[in-house]
Structure formats: structure tokens, C-alpha cells
Amino acid sequence: MVKKKISMTIDEEIFNSFKNFCKNNGMKISTKVELLMKETVKNTSLKEFIV
């Protein structure tokens, strides 16, 4: 799988909270963001067929 570098602008307070969450749960920020994106796309695709 090819990985893509991206740049985002995120509220500092939210980022710091998320960073601490990832650190406390032993995960990388990029891995967790990728999983959240994957789930969002998956759930959105399913909703199109349900509605």
C-alpha cells in the first residue's frame, strides 16, 4: 500500500487531546486517523444503500 503525506489545520486544543489519547492508548496519530477515515468511508457507503 502506498502511503500519502498530508497537511491539515486542526484546532490546537483538539489536536493535543487527541495526541494524548493516542499516546495513552499506545497508538500512532496517523494510524488512528487512517482508521477513523476508513470507518467513515465504510459507514457512509453503507448509508447510501440503506436510505
C-alpha positions in Angstrom: 0.0 0.0 0.0 1.3 3.4 -1.0 1.3 6.0 1.8 0.4 9.6 1.2 1.7 12.5 3.3 -0.9 15.2 4.0 -1.0 18.5 5.8 -4.0 19.6 7.9 -5.0 22.6 10.0 -6.6 21.4 13.3 -7.6 23.2 16.4 -4.6 23.0 18.8 -6.7 22.0 21.8 -8.4 19.2 20.0 -5.1 18.0 18.5 -3.4 18.0 21.9 -6.2 16.0 23.4 -6.2 13.5 20.5 -2.4 13.3 20.7 -2.6 12.4 24.4 -5.4 9.9 23.8 -3.2 8.1 21.2 -0.2 8.2 23.4 -2.1 6.8 26.4 -3.5 4.0 24.2 -0.2 3.1 22.5 -1.1 4.1 19.0 0.3 6.5 16.4 -1.8 9.5 15.5 -1.5 8.8 11.8 -2.7 5.2 12.2 -5.7 6.2 14.3 -6.7 9.0 11.8 -6.4 6.5 8.9 -8.7 4.0 10.8 -11.2 6.8 11.5 -11.2 7.8 7.8 -11.6 4.2 6.7 -14.6 3.7 9.1 -16.2 7.0 7.9 -16.0 6.0 4.3 -17.2 2.5 5.1 -20.2 3.8 7.1 -21.1 6.4 4.5 -21.1 3.9 1.7 -23.4 1.6 3.7 -25.8 4.5 4.4 -26.2 5.2 0.7 -27.6 1.7 0.3 -29.9 1.8 3.4 -31.5 5.2 2.6 
